């Protein structure tokens, strides 16, 4: 991963439905913790959580934060027919490609809707589910 000026590391682009690419940022090391942002934000809404996985943080060495820009937000292009279910399928592709195993998924607001659909449609990809203000 390549460090960025804002503290996130570019974890790459993941191919999702229809050949679109979803941008992904990461921080820390350990078990995957997927952070799904609210509307109309992007991965940067999770900036405050990076300190948890940095040296001295409560989760240092235990979790790797994965923060995508959901389709249509930030650096990820929008699909032709956006929906929460489609975003959940895209998040599933991301977990399958980048997490290296089941992930704890945390979603805030719209991200919580996506997380709920992800749990219902792709339960095998989840280790845990955190829903915040959704």
C-alpha positions, 0 to 999 in steps of 0.5 A: 500500500502507498501512503497518502498525505491524509494518512490513508494508504491506497489499497487499490481499485477492486473490480466490481459489477459491470467492470467498474472499479471501486477505490479502497483505502487502508490503514493498520494491520490485522483482521479486516474491518470494513468501514462503510461511509454515510451519504454523501461522504466518502472514505475520509469520514473515517479519518478519526478512526485511523488513530485506533490502528496506529502505534499506541492505538487501542487496536494497533496490530489487531485490525486493518481498516478498509475504507472504500469510496462506495459507488458514486462517491469519492473516487468510485464511479457510479453504476448505471442503476445505483441501489443499496443492494448493488452497493452491498454486492460491490462491498462483497466483491471488495471483501472477497478480493481485498480482505483475505477472509471474512471481515467485521463490517461497520456501516454508518447511516447509508453505509449501515443500510449497505452493511445490512444488505451485505449481511443478508446477501453474503453472510459468509463474508462477515465476522461481525456487524456494527451498525451506527445511526442507521 
